Amino acid sequence: MSHPSIAIVTPSYRNDFEYVKDLSTSLDAHCSIPFRHILIVPESDLEMFSVLSSGRRIVMSKESVLKPHGFFRLPLPKRLHIPGLVDRRFKEQWYKPGVGRLSGWLVQQLVKLAAPDYTDAEVMVFVDSDVFLFRELAAGDLYIDGALKLTQKPIHAGMASHIAWHRNALELIGARGFDGALSNYIGQLICWRRDVLARLQERITEVAGEHWMLALARKRDISEYILYGVFVETLLSQQEHRHAFDPAGLTCSYWTPEAGFKAEAMAGNVLPQHVALHIQSTIPMSLDKRKQTLAQVIRMQGARA
């Protein structure tokens, strides 16, 4: 059986469905590499997302990935609404015997780290729902001199969460005595190698003395991207990991709402190697405004070309 060159993995859920539709359209239009796009959603959202299935796009449930490892989604209502009394929305919660409740945010990271369970692709590219490709993504965009790109940027003193994630990553892989600069590996269109991810799983299992997924569930406060990057940087040689650290990445991202934000500001940050735009979905911006902003940025890039 032949497999696509890469697996593009997107965990999502119903609130981001419109974003995923746009992402899927942009991938089909601009990704020139043979690929399989894997959408991973809650079991209750499978029917909604099934309309996006195609010859190179499949939809699967989080439950199918996590239940074999003993993780169960708690049957909480999405919303409790009693007019005049209460209107409360519930975030996704999971449960693992011996560990307790787990947030949907942590579970999403476990789903990415379990990628070898559901794809045979040698290269996995992780991209969130709120990303939109606007330029061709070719095989050459993923490599530098034959080494797979891995986004790497500095962690500054004010990035408390990132510092904690870096520290926890070092503990999980048993890397003692690290005294180098702290690096951030979080971004979009993040590329991992299957064999390196398998070695990371084995290393965590060895250090913890229990299955890697259980060890991460106990640790709770992790970043999957920083965990993989720290493993590559600290324990593997370049010959072993075959990655090239890339400070620019493949995506121009807008994360934080700012007064007076305009498309011109985002367009000014687009670099020649960027093939995608990313406006964080939690930013208070209507779907129409988001589409208009992306269209403006793309038009500006075309005018500058």
Buried (B, 14 or more C-beta within 10 A) or exposed (E): EEEBEBBBBBBBBBEBBBBBBBBBEBBBEBBEBEBBBBBBBBEEBBEBBEEBBEEBBBBBBBBEBBEEBBBEBEEEEEEEEEEEEEEEEEEBBBEBEEBEEBEBEBBBBBBBBBBBEBBEBBBBBBBBBBBBBBBEBEEEBBBBEEBBBBBBBEBEEEBEEBBBBBBBBBEBBEBEEEEEEBBBBBBBBBBBBBEBBEBBBEBBBEBBEEBBBBBBBBBEEBBBBBBBBBBBBBBBEEEEBBBBBBEBBBBBBBEEEEEEBEBEEBBEEBEEBBBBBBBEBEBEBEEEEBBEBBEBBBEBBEEEE
